[in-house]
Amino acid sequence: MSYENKILQMKKMLGKKTETKQEKPAFIKPDVPNYIGKWQQAGLTLVENDFGVLFKRVVTYPLTYRHGHYELQELFDAIGLWEQSEEHPYAVTSDETLVFFDTETTGLKGVGTHIFLLGFLETDGEEFTLTQYVLADPSNEAALLFESKLWQRTATIVSYNGKSFDWPQLETRWTLNQAYIPKLRQQKQIDLLHSTKRLWKNDLGKMKLTTIEQEKLGFQRVGDIPGFLAPIIYLDAVKSGQADALMKVLHHNEWDLLSLVTLYIHSTQLLFQKEISDSAITYTNIGKWYNDLKQKNTGINVLTTVTEHFDITDTGLAHFYLAMEQKRACQYEQAAKSLIKALPAIDIPFQIRAYEQLAIIAEHHLRDYEEAKVYTQTGLQLISSHEKWSSLQKEKQFSKWEKRLHRITNKLNK
């Protein structure tokens, strides 16, 4: 072998990295808390696995169990509706395993925040089962996470702010224990908080789940604890060994999960039903939502229904959003009529937008420059009188609108 070939062979050998399989470090089981007997007496079941101990509570409900306005079995009807529909954030199929999910934590954020309660509610078609896993103490966290089986199952997770809070918190805790437990499996997420905001924006003042329960779901909690007390109660239960107050936290979590099922049912019925059962604002939000999802025909039908079934004072935004879709469909005269109907019932920012669209339609599509000039001048007056805009905002608007006025005036002079 030549000298050059020997050098090349040596380089190849040096370039190879020795691959060594990294084994997980040995796990040292934490001590068993001395209060397990007291927690069992309170109604919790002790569970032991390779990573320590935790507590568990299981409750089953018949399909006919009623929570507020709805029986739990109406979930199947909701799923059936989605199987026949276009793509939507709520859409699921009967083949998916729906798991309603909620947690309770010792804080809102940070590495020191632990999840002390994992709550799951699901159905096998014969009944609904609530399963709650309770952290025995922070040293037994790996046992809690492992027992949840989220490392091996695939499901569609339905939550309330879970996509932004509960699941990221779970990922954080899982990452801190990844040296010992299997990798967390990612799941499809349906976050009912995001869609609730779409449904009841400008209709409900607060989007707390308890508010939705009272205003929309027909459920009133009796004897519930405020959510902010849950971390204090848990930490006190670990310190004192007494779990009576902790059981109230579990009931709070139980109501949360039951309400997620009925909220999903109620929201689905709102999105599909033809009979009017909510406010003009709600149905206007639904129409706009469908439009944003590019389901134009459905959106236009909903908005048209709003304009036909509610008083003109309640349908300003419906007329406005309908006009936007009519304009996109090149129905310029209809769009202008809808905008004019919207004007008396919308606030100043929307009025400014409406006059802008009227000016655009009149100038570029209907070639009515006199009308375009009137709409532009009216828009400028509104901008000047709008008290909530800063001087900088007004200056930007004035610049844009005065250019339009100048252009239209030149067209009139020609």
N, C-alpha and C positions, 0 to 999 in steps of 0.2 A: 504493500500500500504506500502510495506516495506521501510525502510530508504534508502536502496541501490537504489531501483527503483525511489524514489523521487529525489535522487541525479542525477541519469541518466537523468530523465525528465528535471530537471533544466539545466543540461549541454546542452541538445538538444535545449532548449529554448534560452539559451545564445548564442548558435552557429548560430542560425538563424539571418541573416542580414536583416534588414528592407529595403525593396526595395522601393525607392522613384523615381518616374518618374521625370527626370530633364526636365523642360520645357525650350525652347529657350528663351533667354533674350529678353525683349521688344526692338524692333528696332525703333530708332529715325530717321525719315526721314531727310536727309540733305536738306539744303536750295537750292532753284533753282538758278542756275547761272544767273547773270543779262544780259548776252550776248546771250541768246537763240534766240532772234529776228535776230541778225546779222548772226548767224550760219544757221538759217533757210533761210535767204536771199541768202546765199552762195550755197544752194542746199541740205541742210540736213533736215530731218524730225524729229521733236521732238517726243519722246516716253516716256510715264510715266507709272511706275508700282508701286508695293507696297514698293519698296526699293529706289525710287528716279526717276531720269530722265536720259535719254541718247539720242543719236542721231542715226539716221538710214538712210542708202542710199540703194536703190534697183535699179538694172539695169537688164533688160532681153535681151536675145540674141536669134535670131532664130537659128534653128538647122544648117542652112547653113552658119552661121557666120564664116568667115575665120580669123584665127589668124596665121600669118606666112604661112607655107606650108599646114596647115590642116584646114578643117572645123570641128566645134565642134561635129557634128553628127558622125564623124568617131570614136568617143569614143565607140559607140555601137558595131562597128565591132571589136574593140580591146577586149571588154568584151567577145564577142562571141568566139574569139580565145582562151581566157583563159578558157572558160568553157569546151573546148575539150582537155585541156592540163594536164600534170602532175603537181604535187605540185610545186609551185614557189612563191617567195616573192611578185610578182606582181599579182598573180592569184586572180580573183574575179568571182562572178557569177552575173547573171542578177537579182537575188533576193536581192542582197545587195544594200544598199543605199550608193552610192559613194559621199562623200563630200570633195571637194578640199578646203584646209584650210591653212590660213596664218595669222600671227599677225604682229602688229607693237608695239614696246615697248619703254619705256622711257630710257632703258638701257639694258645692256647685262646680268646682274645677280644681285642678292641681294634682300632682302626683300623690299627695297625701290623702286624696279623696277616695274612699273605698265604696264599692257597691255592697251594701249589706243585705239587700233583698232582690232576688230575681223572680219576677212573676210571669207565668205563661198561662194562657187560656186557649184551648183548642178543642176540636171535636173530631170524633171518629165516625160521625154519622148517626150514632145511637144515643150519645149523650155529650155534654160538654164537660171538660175536666180542667180545673184550675190547679196548677202546681206552683208552689212557692218554695224557693230555696233561700234559707236564711244563714248568713255568715255567723259561725259560732264565735269567732273573734278574728281580728286581722291576721293573725299568724296562720289561720286555716283557710286563707283566701284561695289557694290552689285547689283545695278540695271542693269549694263552692263552684268555681269556674269549670272544673272537670266534670262535676256531676250534672251540669246544665246540658251536656251532650251537644253543645253548639259547635264542637269540633268535628262532629261526625254526621249531623243531620242537615238536610236541605229543606228550607221552608221559606214562605213569604212572610216577613215580619211586619205586622201592623202595629203602629205605635202612635203616640201623641207627643210630638217633638222628639221622637226617638232617633230620627235620622241626624238631627243636629246635636242631641245631648246624650241620650241613653246609650246608643250604639258606639259613638266615639269614646264615651267613658269606659264601656266594656272593652273596646280595643286597647285602650291605655292599660287597664288592669291586666289584660291578657298578655300584652307585650312585657310587662314587668314579671310575668310568671312563665314566659315562653321557654325558659331553660328546662322546665320540668314537664309541662303539659303539652298535648298536641296543638297544632296550629289552629287558630280560630277560622272557621269556614265563613266566607262572605255570603250574605243572604240578600235576596230581593227585598226592597224596603218600600212600604207604603206608609207615609207620614200623614196622619189625619189632621195635624195642626196646620200644615201648609194648605191643604185643600179646604179646611174650615175657614181659613182667612179668605180664600177665594169665594166661598159661598156667602159669608155673612159680613163682608167688609162694608162698613158704613151702616150696618143694620144692628150689630151687637157692639156695645161699648168695650167689652172685655172678651178675650178668647180663652179664658181659663176653662178647663173641662167642666168644673162645677157650674159655671155659668151656662155652658151649652146644655148640660143636663137639665137645668131648671127651665131654660127658655125654649128648648127645642125637643128634648128627649122625654120630658114628663117624669123626671126622677128627682126626688128631693132627699138628700142625705140627712139622716137623724143620728146624732151621737158621733159624728165624724170628728177626727182631729185635724187641725190645720196642718197642711203639708210641711210647713217650715219647722214644725216640732218633731218630725220623724227622726232626724239625725240625733237630736238631744235624747229622745226616748230610747233609741237603740244604744247609744253610748252609756246611758244610765243603766240599761238592762245588763250590759256586759260588766259594768262596774259593780252593780249591786247583786247580780245573779237573779233578779226578779223579772219575769217576762210578761206579767199581766198587762202592763201598758203597751208592751211591744206587740201584743196581739191586736191592739187597736190600729197599729200601723199596718198590719197585715190585712185587716178589714178595709182600711183606706185603699190599699193597693188592689184588693179584690173588687171594690166598687169601680176603681179606675178601669180595670180590665173589662168588666161587664159593660161599662159605658162605651168602651171602644167598639164592642160588637154592635151595640144599638146605634152608635153614631155612624158606623159604616153602613148599616141597614138604612137608616134615615137619610143619609146623604145620597145613597144610591137611588132610593125612591124619589127624592127631589129631582135628581138628574134625569130620571126616566118618565115620571108620571105626567099625564096630560092634564089632570085636574089641578086647579090653582089651590094651594094650601099654605102658601107663605107670602111674604111681602113682595111688592114690586121691586124693591132693592135687591132682594135675594135672587129673583128670577133674572133681573138685569145682569147681576154678577155671573149667573150661570150662562146666559147668552154670550157675554164677553169671554168667559172661560172657553166655551166651545170655539169661538172665533180665534182665540189665541192658540188653540190646539189645531188650527187649520181645518176644523170641521164646520165649514161656512154655512152649509145648508141648515144644519141643526141649530147653529147660533142664530141665524136670521129668523128661523121659525120661532125660537124662544123669545127673541126680542120683539118680533111682530105680535106674539101672543100678549106680551106685557103691554104694548101700546094699545091693544084692543080691549083688554080686560080691566085696566086700572085707570084711575082719574088722571087727567093730564098733569096735575101738580106732582104726581108720583112717578111720571114716566120720562122726565127730562133726559136722564142718562141713557135710557133705552132708545129714545129717538136719536140721540147723539151717536151711540155705537152702531145703530142700524144705518144711519147716514154714512158712516165710514165704510161699511160693507157695500152699500149701494154705490158709493163713489168708486170703490175698487172694481165693482162690476160694470162700471161705465154708465150707470143709471143716474146721470147728473141732475136731471130735473127732480127726480124722486129724492135724491140726496139733499138737494137744496130745501125741499119742502120739509123733510125730516129735521134738518138743522133749525129751520125757522120755528118749528113746533117745540124744539128742545129749549130754545132760548129763555122763555119765561121761567123755566123750572130747574135751571142749572146755575151753579155759583159763578163768580166772575172769572176765575181761571178757565173754566170750561166755556164760558161765553166768549172769551177772547179766542180760544181755539176754534169755536164754532164760526165766529166772524172771519177768522183766517181762512177756514175751509170754504165759506161762502164766497169770499173774495177770489179764491183760487178757481172755484167752479165758474163764477161769473166771468172772470177774465180769460181763462184758458180754454174753457169748454163751451160756454154759452155765448161768448164774445159780447157780453153786455157790460161795457166798460163803465157806464153810468152807475149801474148797480154795484160793480166791483169797487168803484170809488167811494160810494156811500158805506159799504161794508168796511172798507179800510179805514175811513175816517171815524166810524163808530168804534172800531177796534182800538184806534189810537186814543180815543177819549176814555175808554175803559182802562187801558194801561195806565194812563195818567192818574186816574182816580183810585186805582187799586192800592190799598194801604199796606197790604202784607208783603209787597215786593220791595226789595231794597233799591236804592238809587242805581246801583250797578245793574241789577236785573232789568230795571226799567230802561236804562240806557241801551242795553243790548236789544231789547224789544223795539224801542223807538227806531234804532238804526235799521232793523230789518223791515219794519212796517213803512217807514218813510221812503225806503227804496221802492217798495211796492207801489206806494202812492205816486211817486215820481214817474215810474214806468207807466202806470195806468193813465196819468194825466197826459203824458206824451202821446199815448195811443189815442186819447180823445182829441187832442189838438190836431193830429194828423187826419 
